[in-house]
């Protein structure tokens, strides 16, 4: 191992598109070997995976939100290496973060679907749930997600360099790099982390000001919402503002355009068209549109249009990337025919993936294991049902891997719940068609959904890890190899935690854990397996919108994400994007604009990191019995007006400190 150079920050061309002939050179030289995988990095990574899997599962089932583990783990890794005065720990910290971050993605995949087994068991006692069902669903889904993504690593992180903002990867990389730099260069990120963390902590813990501001605070706002079904919402958190800054104006504007179509056109127009038309669009809706809130119309109707849009955008993406898929398959067949490993020896360290031979064998073994699991543990030895189940998993997980990675690359948010809902519906329809219905069908569809959900969650999360490694200059093959260990540990932890929480609290009845996504999945599965329909018309509308957008060369996935994700989380992305545009265009000096934008990126990363870390602390306090929330005030109009003032203040800070950047000679 050779000594490492002084780290001064990411190269100037890290986040922009490269000019013809230009090459991106990572922080760690491709021609040298650095400390990455060792006892310290692996053991700490495993420890982080266990701790954060348990914490994320508990918090996710309690409040319905799974926090992103990557950033807090990166902060802890940097803190530990700094405290021990360990030099040259950058490569090690990437491995710690990569192994540990398996926790968040495995948890998201598991808790969105598998607790629904317990929820349905309360109603149908003949349903049996075991640890192995939960554990194997999470493990096999995670393994498939890793294997399916690896062939697309080069395309997303290298070929598309500068075309995607990768907001979460940007924030995590800034944390890791700033920790290695130390001194004055790390101060902006630390200061922004403290400010953003305290800002979000005060909101989440005390409710000193409202987290979301809506037009209902205006004198006519309530009337507009009730009668015209028109409402605007904006989350005033620091972390979401930072996310918008990193995403930038282009993509944030497209996302918000999707949100605007839903909230300002579709939601207000549907009540005008009448309840009979609404019943045609969504057979499961039983209320009257005039009497429900705009949020209910979004949930019951408009969001399904977003799901259809995401699905069609994914299919279009698959068609467009068919050449990449075909080349990956071609490479696999070539490796099987070749005798030696001469080719891999010529590849630079920073571009070295696991061989396609290993990936192909791994996929085959994982699918065989999944088939055996389905045959013996899910469909009661019915060969046809097991074959259909494995085909659904293989096709959907593989094809939607690129959709999950694309979504993370654009907005840092994986629409895994939407894609899983679509998977559950498709799986249920197919299973009913081959004769598997009732409670046995419910269990089969949910387990299939759990495997696919975890695979897509892993694919989206893992592309973040690989982008971090690409920017810093670690070895992809090492990240890929040790990600399997993180997946195994996280799946075992999650399986145990879900069983313990079910026995302790349960997911139905008084004082039970909320588990909102799993309850939604159970609600969808039950009528489908009992012969009721799905909102196909709404999915079709979303699909048509995606096709039209593609025809006009508008990124359909970003637009569909805007339709699917609640507006209060989309609007602040545009605010952050506008701030990013503003600070990078005020000067006639291009280099000064670049310096200001980079300073803003550092501050925005601090907001995201601080918000993520303090969000965990706040939730931990509340679940430990320390509830300091002034709920009555937090829900008042006064708290929203104060929220607007504080939002203006933190936007002002982001602009002011970014504009203070100076050119260094």
Secondary structure, DSSP 8 states (H G I E B T S, - for coil): ---------S-TTSSS---TT-----SS-TTS----SSHHHHHHHHHHHHHHHHHHHHHHHHHS----HHHHHHHHHHHHHHHTT-SS-HHHHHHHHHHHTHHHHHHHHHHTTTHHHHHHHHH-TT----HHHHHHHHHHHHHHHHHHHHTTHIIIIIITTTTS--HHHHHHHHHHHHHHH-GGGGHHHHHHHHHHHHHHHHHHHH-SS-SEEEGGGSTTHHHIIIII----EEE--HHHHHHHHHH-HHHHHHHHHHHHHIIIIIHHHHHHH-HHHHHHH-TT--S-GGGS-HHHHIIIIIHHHHHHHHHHHHHHHHHHTHHHHHHHHHHHHHHHH--S-HHHHHS-GGG----HHHHHHHHHHHHHHHHHHHHHHTSTT-HHHHHHHHHHHHHHHHHHHHHHHHHHHHHS---HHHHHHHHHHHHHHHHHHTT--HHHHHHHHHHHHHHHHHHHHHHHHHHHHHHHHHHHT--HHHHHHHHHHHHHHHHHHHHHHHHHHHHHT-SSSTT----HHHHHHHHHHHHHHTT----HHHHHHHHHHHHHHHHTT--HHHHHHHHHS-HHHHHHHHHHHHHHHHHTTS-S-HHHHHHHHHHHHHHHHHHHHHHHHHHHHHHHHHHTT-----HHHHTSHHHHHHHHHHHHHHHHHHHHHHHT-----
